[in-house]
Amino acid sequence: LNEPEFANALTTGISLFGMDLGSITAIVVASLFLYQLGGLAGPLAFGWISDRTNRKGVTQVSLLLSGAATLWLAWQGPNLLALFANMLFYGAVTHSSPVIFL
């Protein structure tokens, strides 16, 4: 263990993927916030739509969009704006299915 390099790493902060720990934490917090925001807005929207149209069709669309959001997240590149958009969309469609059946 090279002590000067170790001390330098501690004073400059931990770096992961070229970002410090504070930046990574901010990205995780923003992603989780958008996921929860989508989880709040999605059931309201899908519930409203299912009250006015066919519940079976809305359920199928919700499940199809959940699969599409999951695949989008799996193949997500390093674009933060696309990640944030996916988290909002993913939260909206994955939390909507239980509300449709009420």
N, C-alpha and C positions, 0 to 999 in steps of 0.2 A: 504494500500500500504506500503510494507516494503521498506523503503528508501535505506538501505545498499544493498539489493539484486537488487533493481532497478538501483542504481548507478553502481553496478558490471556488470549488463547486458549491460548497455550503454558503459562501458569502454572495455568490451571484444568483443562487436559486437553482432549483432542479429544472432541467430542461428535458422536454419530451416532445418529439416530433418538431423540434425547432421552436417550441413555445415554452414559456415558463409556467410554473404551476398555477399562478394566478390567472393567466389567460385560459388555461384548460378548465379551471374551476368556473370561470365566467361563462364559457361555452356550454358546459354541462348544466349550469343553473338556467341559462337561457333556453336550452333545449327542453329541460323538464318543465319549465314554465309554459312554453308553447304547447307541449304535449297536454298538460293539464287544462290549458285554455281551450284547446281543441276538444278535450274530453268534456268540457262544460258546454260549448257551443254546438257540437255535433249532435248530441242527443236531443237538444231543443229543436234543431232544424229537422232531423229525421223524424222525431215524434210528431212535429207539426205536419210534415209531408205525409206521414202514414195515417194521420187522422183524416186527411182529405183525399187520399188515394187508396190503392190496394195494398194492404199490409204485407201480403206475401211477396209482391213485387219489390216493395221498399226493402224488405228483409234480404232478398236476393241481391239487390243492388248494393246494400250495405256490406254484405259478406264478400261480394266481388271486389268492391273498393278496398275492403280490409286486406284482401289478398294482394291487390295491386300496390297498396301502400307498403306492405311488408316486403314485396319484391323490390320496390323502389328503394327502401331503406337498406336492403341487402346489397344492392349494387350502387349505393350512393358513393359518389366521388368526393374529393376533398373540397367541395364548394360549400361554404358555410351558409350562404343564403338558401341554397337548395336543401341543406340539412334542416334549417329552421322551418322552411315551407313544408317539408316532409313531416316534421314533428307535429306541426299544427294539423295537417291533414290526417296523419296517422292517429292522433288522439281523437279527432272528430269521428272517424269511421269505425275505429275499434271499440269505442265506448257507446256507440249508437244502437247496437243490436238488442241489448236487454230492454231499452226504453220502448222499442217498437211494439213489444208484446204486451205492454201495459194497457 
